[in-house]
Amino acid sequence: MSIAIAALALILLTLQAKPPDLRFEDYPAGDIFRGTPAAPKIVEPWVRMYRIRIREGISKGSGVHHYDEPQVRLDRIEAYPRGNQYNGPNFAGHYFVVTWGCGTGCLRMAVVDAITGKIYPPPLSVSKQDPLVIPMFGMGWALFDFRVESRLFAMSTCTEKSAWRYSCHISYFTMETTGFELVKRVELPEMSLAAEP
């Protein structure tokens, strides 16, 4: 548990080191979907395994977090969202970003189009067999931020380069009809969790 806390502290320090480059309001989503969402298309094997979690996200709001901040605040991106949890799209006007835990240092995410029911994996997923897993504490980690009124999705990732030394960057994506597209990647200074002698 202390490694997880130290890792989270490292990320927050890293994120505070660089001011935001892109702003949510510069990538407007248009109208926010307010109707009855389409049923999620449970087609791919990696989606079938988590069909209940995905359906509960769409129907009950489980794991669907809504954020109220109007712009990217990199000092506030967190592994476990602090936004309010309720029904309705929470990203890019008509997408549901549904998240759920999968054990210590593990988080899964599915992005579901409320209009078509199509399901997308998160950007930078770590497994071809299970593309809904986002990198967390085990093999590096990812923290994310997004808004319902914006197509911009920010993800901070860190990977361990050597014992207690981490390389971090922030990737900005937009949501398009084909899925996530990388807009910009910002490298952050290398950080260390090791105690200084």
C-alpha positions in Angstrom: 0.0 0.0 0.0 2.9 2.4 0.8 4.2 1.9 -2.8 0.8 2.9 -4.2 0.7 6.0 -2.0 4.2 7.0 -3.0 3.4 6.4 -6.7 0.4 8.6 -6.4 2.4 11.3 -4.8 5.0 11.1 -7.6 2.3 11.5 -10.2 0.8 14.5 -8.5 4.2 16.1 -8.1 5.0 15.4 -11.8 1.7 16.8 -13.0 2.2 20.0 -11.0 5.6 20.5 -12.7 4.1 21.5 -16.1 1.2 23.9 -16.7 -1.7 22.7 -18.9 -1.0 22.8 -22.6 -4.5 22.1 -24.0 -7.8 23.2 -22.6 -11.1 21.3 -22.7 -13.0 24.3 -24.1 -10.8 24.3 -27.2 -12.3 21.0 -28.2 -16.1 21.4 -27.9 -18.3 18.3 -28.2 -21.5 20.0 -29.4 -24.9 19.0 -28.0 -25.0 16.7 -25.0 -27.0 13.6 -25.6 -30.1 13.5 -23.4 -32.2 10.6 -24.8 -32.3 6.9 -24.1 -28.9 5.4 -24.8 -28.5 2.6 -27.4 -27.8 -0.8 -26.0 -24.0 -1.5 -25.8 -22.9 -3.6 -28.7 -21.4 -6.7 -26.9 -19.5 -8.1 -29.9 -15.8 -8.5 -29.2 -14.7 -11.3 -26.8 -12.9 -8.7 -24.6 -16.2 -6.8 -24.3 -18.3 -10.0 -23.6 -16.3 -10.7 -20.4 -17.4 -7.4 -18.9 -20.9 -7.0 -20.4 -22.5 -6.7 -17.0 -20.2 -3.9 -15.8 -20.6 -2.0 -19.1 -24.4 -2.4 -19.1 -24.6 -1.2 -15.4 -22.6 1.8 -16.4 -25.0 2.8 -19.1 -28.2 1.9 -17.2 -27.4 2.8 -13.6 -24.4 5.1 -13.8 -22.1 2.6 -12.1 -18.5 3.7 -12.7 -19.6 6.7 -14.8 -18.0 9.8 -13.2 -18.9 13.4 -14.2 -16.4 16.2 -13.7 -17.3 19.9 -13.3 -13.9 21.6 -13.8 -14.0 23.8 -16.9 -10.4 23.3 -18.0 -7.5 20.8 -17.8 -5.9 21.0 -14.3 -3.0 18.6 -14.4 -2.5 18.8 -10.7 -6.0 17.2 -10.2 -5.8 14.2 -12.6 -6.3 11.1 -10.3 -6.3 7.4 -10.6 -9.6 7.1 -8.9 -12.1 9.8 -10.1 -13.5 12.3 -7.6 -16.4 13.4 -9.8 -20.0 12.8 -9.2 -21.4 9.4 -10.3 -24.8 9.4 -12.1 -26.6 8.4 -15.3 -25.9 10.1 -18.6 -22.9 10.5 -20.9 -19.8 11.9 -19.2 -17.5 12.5 -22.2 -17.6 14.2 -25.6 -21.3 14.9 -25.6 -22.6 11.3 -26.2 -20.0 8.9 -24.7 -20.1 7.0 -21.5 -16.6 6.4 -20.0 -17.2 3.5 -17.6 -14.5 2.4 -15.2 -14.1 -0.4 -12.7 -11.4 -1.8 -10.6 -9.8 -5.2 -11.3 -7.6 -5.7 -8.3 -4.7 -3.8 -6.7 -3.1 -1.4 -9.2 -5.6 -2.4 -11.9 -8.3 -0.4 -13.6 -10.5 -1.1 -16.6 -12.3 1.4 -18.9 -14.8 1.1 -21.7 -16.0 4.0 -23.7 -19.5 3.5 -25.1 -21.3 5.7 -27.7 -24.8 6.5 -26.4 -26.1 6.9 -30.0 -24.7 3.8 -31.7 -23.8 1.5 -28.7 -20.3 1.0 -30.1 -17.7 0.2 -27.5 -14.1 1.6 -27.7 -11.1 0.6 -25.6 -9.3 3.4 -23.7 -6.2 5.0 -25.2 -2.9 3.4 -24.3 -4.4 0.1 -23.2 -1.8 -2.4 -22.1 -3.1 -5.7 -23.2 -4.1 -7.0 -26.7 -6.1 -9.9 -25.1 -7.9 -7.5 -22.7 -7.7 -4.0 -24.2 -10.0 -2.5 -21.5 -7.1 -2.5 -19.0 -5.3 0.8 -18.6 -1.8 0.9 -17.2 -1.7 1.4 -13.5 0.7 0.7 -10.7 2.0 -2.7 -11.8 3.5 -1.9 -15.2 3.6 1.9 -14.9 0.3 3.8 -14.4 -2.1 6.1 -16.1 -4.3 8.9 -14.7 -7.0 10.5 -16.8 -9.2 13.6 -17.1 -12.1 14.4 -19.4 -15.4 16.4 -19.6 -18.9 15.8 -21.0 -18.8 19.1 -23.0 -15.4 18.4 -24.6 -13.8 15.8 -27.0 -10.4 16.2 -25.3 -9.2 13.3 -23.1 -6.0 13.8 -21.1 -4.0 10.8 -19.9 -0.8 10.9 -17.8 1.4 7.8 -17.8 4.5 6.9 -16.0 6.8 3.9 -16.6 9.6 2.7 -14.4 12.9 3.1 -16.2 15.1 1.7 -13.4 14.7 1.1 -9.7 12.5 3.9 -8.4 13.1 6.1 -11.4 10.1 7.0 -13.6 9.6 8.5 -17.0 6.3 10.3 -17.3 4.4 12.0 -20.1 0.9 13.4 -20.7 -1.0 12.4 -23.8 -3.9 14.4 -25.2 -6.5 12.6 -27.4 -9.7 13.6 -29.1 -12.6 11.3 -29.6 -13.4 10.8 -33.2 -15.9 8.4 -34.9 -13.0 5.8 -35.3 -12.0 6.1 -31.7 -9.2 8.0 -29.9 -6.7 10.1 -31.9 -3.5 11.4 -30.4 -3.3 15.2 -30.5 -0.2 15.9 -28.5 2.2 14.1 -26.2 4.2 16.2 -23.6 7.2 14.6 -21.9 7.7 15.5 -18.3 11.0 15.5 -16.3 12.2 12.2 -15.0 11.2 11.6 -11.4 12.6 9.5 -8.6 10.8 7.9 -5.6 14.1 6.8 -4.0 15.3 8.6 -0.9 18.2 10.9 -1.5 21.4 10.0 0.3 
